[in-house]
Amino acid sequence: MSELTLTLLRLGFLAVLWLLVLSVVAVLRRDLFNSAARRPAMAGAAPAPARGGGGRPPAQQEPPPPTHLVVTAGSLKGTTIPLGQAPILLGRAPESTLVLDDDFASGRHARLSLRHGVWMVEDLGSTNGTFLGRNRVQDPVPIAPGAQVRIGRTVLELRR
C-alpha cells in the first residue's frame, strides 16, 4: 500500500472516531439538560385555569388527573415519570418501570395502574409491604394526587 493511501485511511478512521465521540457527547448533553429543565418546571407547575363557557361553574369542575409520578424521598429523589395508560411496575428487578435502589424493596414490589380514570396502587406480595400514607396496602387502593406511597425508604407521589 502506498504511503498516501495509508495516511488517508488513518485520517478517515480518525474522523469517524471523532464523529462517534461528538454524537455520544450530544446525546448525554441532551439527556442531562432535558431532565434538569423538567424537574424545576414540575416543582412549580400549577394547573392552568379552565377557560371558556363550559356547562358547570369552575367551583364544580373536576380537578385534572395527575400527569407525573415523582420520587420525593429515597435514593432516587427528584426522579419523575410521566403517567400514561400503561401500568407502572415498581421494584428492584431490571424490568421494572422504576427500578428502586432500596434494600427494603422486592424484585416486583408494587404496581400503579389506571382503572376507570383513577390511579390505583397494588402490592405484589412484597416482604416489607407497600404503604399509602400510614396504611399498609393489601388490595388495590385508589391514590389521590399528593398522597404518599412508601416502599422501604422510597416515597412516591402522583402530581399534576
N, C-alpha and C positions, 0 to 999 in steps of 0.2 A: 504494500500500500504506500502511496506517496505521502510525503510529509504534509502537503496541503489537505489531502483527504482526511488524514488523522486529526489535524487541527480543527477542521470543520466539524467532524464528529464530536470532538471534545466540547466545542463551543455550543453545538446543538444540545448535547446532553446537559450542559450547564444551564442553558436556557430553560429546558424542560424542568430541571430541578427547582429553579427559581420560581417558575410558574406554579409548581406544586406548593412550595413554601408560602407564596403570596396568597394562594387560594385558601390554604389552611388558616392563615392569619385573618383573612377576610371573614371566614365562617366563624371563627372564635370571637372576633370583634363584634360581629352582628349578634351572636348569641348573648354575649355579655351585656351589650348596651341595650338590647331589647328587653332582657329580663330586669335590668336595673331601672329602665324607664317605666316598666309596667308596675313595679312594686309601689312607688310613691303614688302613682295615679290611683291604684286600688285603695290605698290607705285613706286618701282624702276624697274619694269619689262619693258624690251624693246623687241619688236618683233625680233625674230631670223631672220637673213638674209637668203634669199632663196638660195638654192644650186642646183647644177645640171644644165644640159643643157636643159633648157626649150625652148619653142617656142619664147617667147618675151624677149627682153633685160630687166634687172632689173628695169630700169627707167620707163618702161611702165606697170609693173605688178600692179595689183590692190592691195591696202592695205588689210591686213587681217581684217575680220569683228570683231566688238567688242565682248568681251567674258564676261565682267562683268558690272554690274550696281553698281556704287559707290555713296554713300551719302557723299557729300563734305561739307555741312553746315546743321545746324539744330541739334536737339536733338539726332539724330541717326548718327552723323558724324563718318565716318570710316567704316560703315556697307557696306559690299559687297554682291552682289547676283550674282551667276553665271547665264549667259544667256543660254537658250536652245531654244527649238522650242515653248514652251508654252508661252502664253501671261502673263504679269506681271501686276497684279491689285494693284493700289496704293490708299490708303485711311485709314481712321480711323477704318473701320469695321474689326472685328477679322478674317474674311475670306479672307482679302486682303493678297497678297503675301508679300508686305512690309507694315506693319501696322505703320502708321505715328502718332507720338505723337505730333500733331500740331493742335492748336485751329483753324487755318485757313483752314484746310483740311476737306473735306466732307467724309462721310462714304465710298462711292465709288467715288473717286475723278477723277482718270485718269487711262489709260491703256496703257502699252507699248506692242506692238505686232510686230512680224516679218512677213513682207509681201514682197514676191518676193526677199528675201535676204536683205531687208532694214528694220531697226527698225523704227517704227512709234510711235508717242505719240498722244493720243486722249483724250480730256477732256470728262468726262461722265456727263456733266450737273452740274458741281460744282458751288457753290455760288461765291467763290472768284477767280475762274479761275486757269488755268494752263498756265505757260509761258515758251516759248522756247526762250532763250535769253531775249530780252525785249518785244517780241511779244506775245500777248495772242493767245492761241491755240483754234480755233473753230472746225476745221475739222481735221482728221488725217494728221499729218505732219511728214516728214522724219526727223530723228535725226542723225546728223553727230557725229562721235566719238569726245568726248571732249566738245560738246555743252552742255550748262547748261539748265536743265529743273527745273523750280522752282514751288513748291507747297507750298504756305504760306511762312514759314521760312526755309523750307527744299529744298536743292538744290541737284540735282542728275546729274550724268554724265555717259555716256557709255564710257568704256575704253577697250583697247585691252590687 
